Amino acid sequence: MTSWQIVRVVAGIFILVSLALGVPGSPMFVSQWWLAFTAFVGANLLQSGVTRWCVMESVLRRLGVHKGD
């Protein structure tokens, strides 16, 4: 997988897990504060879309993951 694919997969997993932990109707509910993590991930996706720079992608590139097309 390329770095941009990994970023999107991880972001999707983070969003789904934090929603499962933060929505009161969920069987996995822990606290509504998990929704703040969902907002954080969304804000980072928005920022990386506007600035074309993503911290996680930079870290993955330093670890040797290829950028891709």
MDTraj code that builds the backbone (N, CA, C; nanometers):
import mdtraj as md
import numpy as np

residues = "MET THR SER TRP GLN ILE VAL ARG VAL VAL ALA GLY ILE PHE ILE LEU VAL SER LEU ALA LEU GLY VAL PRO GLY SER PRO MET PHE VAL SER GLN TRP TRP LEU ALA PHE THR ALA PHE VAL GLY ALA ASN LEU LEU GLN SER GLY VAL THR ARG TRP CYS VAL MET GLU SER VAL LEU ARG ARG LEU GLY VAL HIS LYS GLY ASP".split()
xyz = np.array([
    [0.0839, -0.1182, 0.0000],
    [0.0000, 0.0000, 0.0000],
    [0.0884, 0.1247, 0.0000],
    [0.0379, 0.2281, -0.0596],
    [0.1114, 0.3544, -0.0613],
    [0.0752, 0.4366, 0.0622],
    [0.1533, 0.5412, 0.0880],
    [0.1323, 0.6212, 0.2087],
    [-0.0049, 0.6879, 0.2100],
    [-0.0522, 0.7369, 0.0967],
    [-0.1826, 0.8035, 0.0964],
    [-0.2954, 0.7043, 0.1192],
    [-0.2790, 0.5794, 0.0750],
    [-0.3801, 0.4771, 0.1013],
    [-0.3830, 0.4413, 0.2497],
    [-0.2664, 0.4284, 0.3105],
    [-0.2584, 0.3954, 0.4531],
    [-0.3219, 0.5056, 0.5361],
    [-0.2957, 0.6314, 0.5019],
    [-0.3537, 0.7444, 0.5750],
    [-0.5060, 0.7365, 0.5709],
    [-0.5620, 0.7106, 0.4556],
    [-0.7073, 0.7060, 0.4429],
    [-0.7676, 0.5856, 0.5144],
    [-0.7027, 0.4720, 0.5095],
    [-0.7520, 0.3534, 0.5805],
    [-0.7490, 0.3767, 0.7314],
    [-0.6379, 0.4296, 0.7817],
    [-0.6254, 0.4559, 0.9254],
    [-0.7270, 0.5612, 0.9693],
    [-0.7451, 0.6669, 0.8907],
    [-0.8430, 0.7701, 0.9254],
    [-0.9838, 0.7109, 0.9304],
    [-1.0168, 0.6272, 0.8352],
    [-1.1479, 0.5620, 0.8352],
    [-1.1684, 0.4734, 0.9564],
    [-1.0660, 0.3980, 0.9923],
    [-1.0746, 0.3117, 1.1106],
    [-1.0907, 0.3966, 1.2364],
    [-1.0093, 0.5037, 1.2482],
    [-1.0203, 0.5925, 1.3645],
    [-1.1605, 0.6513, 1.3762],
    [-1.2177, 0.6950, 1.2657],
    [-1.3506, 0.7563, 1.2688],
    [-1.4558, 0.6540, 1.3102],
    [-1.4531, 0.5364, 1.2501],
    [-1.5535, 0.4345, 1.2837],
    [-1.5432, 0.3885, 1.4292],
    [-1.4213, 0.3683, 1.4776],
    [-1.4031, 0.3248, 1.6161],
    [-1.4447, 0.4340, 1.7141],
    [-1.4053, 0.5586, 1.6858],
    [-1.4414, 0.6661, 1.7782],
    [-1.5913, 0.6916, 1.7778],
    [-1.6575, 0.6731, 1.6645],
    [-1.8033, 0.6843, 1.6626],
    [-1.8678, 0.5708, 1.7429],
    [-1.8163, 0.4509, 1.7285],
    [-1.8704, 0.3383, 1.8050],
    [-1.8530, 0.3595, 1.9557],
    [-1.7437, 0.4234, 1.9945],
    [-1.7180, 0.4475, 2.1364],
    [-1.7867, 0.5735, 2.1888],
    [-1.8300, 0.6631, 2.0995],
    [-1.8819, 0.7920, 2.1433],
    [-2.0306, 0.8146, 2.1270],
    [-2.0977, 0.7321, 2.0479],
    [-2.2415, 0.7498, 2.0263],
    [-2.3172, 0.6728, 2.1336],
    [-2.4021, 0.7410, 2.2093],
    [-2.4711, 0.6756, 2.3215],
    [-2.5523, 0.5511, 2.2846],
    [-2.6033, 0.5417, 2.1640],
    [-2.6821, 0.4254, 2.1242],
    [-2.5989, 0.3039, 2.0864],
    [-2.4673, 0.3205, 2.0796],
    [-2.3797, 0.2112, 2.0389],
    [-2.3605, 0.1104, 2.1519],
    [-2.3549, -0.0193, 2.1175],
    [-2.3282, -0.1199, 2.2224],
    [-2.1866, -0.1096, 2.2798],
    [-2.0974, -0.0378, 2.2118],
    [-1.9600, -0.0221, 2.2587],
    [-1.9379, 0.1139, 2.3249],
    [-2.0465, 0.1870, 2.3550],
    [-2.0377, 0.3226, 2.4088],
    [-1.9515, 0.3280, 2.5348],
    [-1.8623, 0.4267, 2.5396],
    [-1.7772, 0.4519, 2.6559],
    [-1.8030, 0.5921, 2.7085],
    [-1.7853, 0.6922, 2.6209],
    [-1.8020, 0.8313, 2.6605],
    [-1.8249, 0.9153, 2.5355],
    [-1.9042, 1.0226, 2.5492],
    [-1.9259, 1.1101, 2.4351],
    [-1.7997, 1.1886, 2.3985],
    [-1.7010, 1.1896, 2.4850],
    [-1.5750, 1.2583, 2.4547],
    [-1.5020, 1.1947, 2.3371],
    [-1.5347, 1.0702, 2.3030],
    [-1.4743, 1.0077, 2.1850],
    [-1.5126, 1.0816, 2.0574],
    [-1.6246, 1.1535, 2.0592],
    [-1.6651, 1.2300, 1.9413],
    [-1.5683, 1.3451, 1.9141],
    [-1.4993, 1.3920, 2.0173],
    [-1.3958, 1.4946, 1.9974],
    [-1.2820, 1.4375, 1.9127],
    [-1.2504, 1.3097, 1.9324],
    [-1.1470, 1.2452, 1.8504],
    [-1.1933, 1.2356, 1.7053],
    [-1.3213, 1.2066, 1.6849],
    [-1.3761, 1.2038, 1.5492],
    [-1.3589, 1.3396, 1.4830],
    [-1.3901, 1.4473, 1.5568],
    [-1.3745, 1.5826, 1.5039],
    [-1.2278, 1.6136, 1.4747],
    [-1.1374, 1.5673, 1.5593],
    [-0.9937, 1.5887, 1.5384],
    [-0.9471, 1.5228, 1.4087],
    [-0.9891, 1.3995, 1.3859],
    [-0.9502, 1.3291, 1.2628],
    [-1.0077, 1.4012, 1.1410],
    [-1.1346, 1.4424, 1.1490],
    [-1.1962, 1.5157, 1.0389],
    [-1.1255, 1.6465, 1.0099],
    [-1.0876, 1.7190, 1.1158],
    [-1.0164, 1.8456, 1.0977],
    [-0.8802, 1.8226, 1.0326],
    [-0.8138, 1.7156, 1.0698],
    [-0.6839, 1.6858, 1.0076],
    [-0.6998, 1.6475, 0.8614],
    [-0.8057, 1.5747, 0.8274],
    [-0.8310, 1.5422, 0.6870],
    [-0.8598, 1.6692, 0.6069],
    [-0.9381, 1.7592, 0.6645],
    [-0.9664, 1.8863, 0.5985],
    [-0.8388, 1.9677, 0.5787],
    [-0.7582, 1.9769, 0.6829],
    [-0.6321, 2.0516, 0.6750],
    [-0.5397, 1.9928, 0.5695],
    [-0.5282, 1.8599, 0.5647],
    [-0.4372, 1.7993, 0.4670],
    [-0.4899, 1.8158, 0.3251],
    [-0.6214, 1.8212, 0.3096],
    [-0.6777, 1.8447, 0.1766],
    [-0.6530, 1.9855, 0.1262],
    [-0.6542, 2.0814, 0.2178],
    [-0.6347, 2.2210, 0.1794],
    [-0.4866, 2.2528, 0.1600],
    [-0.4021, 2.2052, 0.2524],
    [-0.2599, 2.2411, 0.2472],
    [-0.1746, 2.1411, 0.1698],
    [-0.2312, 2.0252, 0.1383],
    [-0.1585, 1.9164, 0.0716],
    [-0.0397, 1.8681, 0.1550],
    [-0.0514, 1.8758, 0.2888],
    [0.0515, 1.8268, 0.3800],
    [-0.0150, 1.7507, 0.4940],
    [0.0333, 1.6315, 0.5222],
    [-0.0244, 1.5468, 0.6252],
    [0.0891, 1.4935, 0.7129],
    [0.0743, 1.5119, 0.8434],
    [0.1777, 1.4671, 0.9373],
    [0.1981, 1.3161, 0.9273],
    [0.0876, 1.2412, 0.9276],
    [0.0996, 1.0952, 0.9240],
    [0.1675, 1.0475, 0.7962],
    [0.1367, 1.1114, 0.6858],
    [0.2014, 1.0722, 0.5604],
    [0.3505, 1.1025, 0.5650],
    [0.3880, 1.2140, 0.6268],
    [0.5301, 1.2469, 0.6416],
    [0.6017, 1.1414, 0.7256],
    [0.5383, 1.0970, 0.8328],
    [0.5965, 0.9932, 0.9188],
    [0.6092, 0.8625, 0.8418],
    [0.5057, 0.8254, 0.7680],
    [0.5106, 0.7018, 0.6894],
    [0.6208, 0.7072, 0.5839],
    [0.6386, 0.8226, 0.5223],
    [0.7447, 0.8366, 0.4221],
    [0.8824, 0.8184, 0.4845],
    [0.9004, 0.8711, 0.6074],
    [1.0291, 0.8537, 0.6768],
    [1.0524, 0.7085, 0.7154],
    [0.9435, 0.6335, 0.7337],
    [0.9545, 0.4920, 0.7668],
    [0.9782, 0.4057, 0.6424],
    [0.9785, 0.4695, 0.5250],
    [1.0112, 0.3975, 0.4031],
    [0.8924, 0.3577, 0.3188],
    [0.7728, 0.4023, 0.3520],
    [0.6552, 0.3706, 0.2718],
    [0.6552, 0.4594, 0.1477],
    [0.6255, 0.4020, 0.0320],
    [0.6264, 0.4780, -0.0936],
    [0.5043, 0.5691, -0.1008],
    [0.5241, 0.6857, -0.1623],
    [0.4171, 0.7847, -0.1740],
    [0.3076, 0.7375, -0.2696],
    [0.3450, 0.6810, -0.3794],
    [0.2465, 0.6374, -0.4801],
    [0.2077, 0.7508, -0.5713],
    [0.1067, 0.7253, -0.6555],
    [0.0638, 0.8266, -0.7532],
    [-0.0474, 0.9112, -0.7002],
])
top = md.Topology()
chain = top.add_chain()
for i, resn in enumerate(residues, 1):
    res = top.add_residue(resn, chain, resSeq=i)
    for name in ("N", "CA", "C"):
        top.add_atom(name, md.element.get_by_symbol(name[0]), res)
traj = md.Trajectory(xyz[None], top)
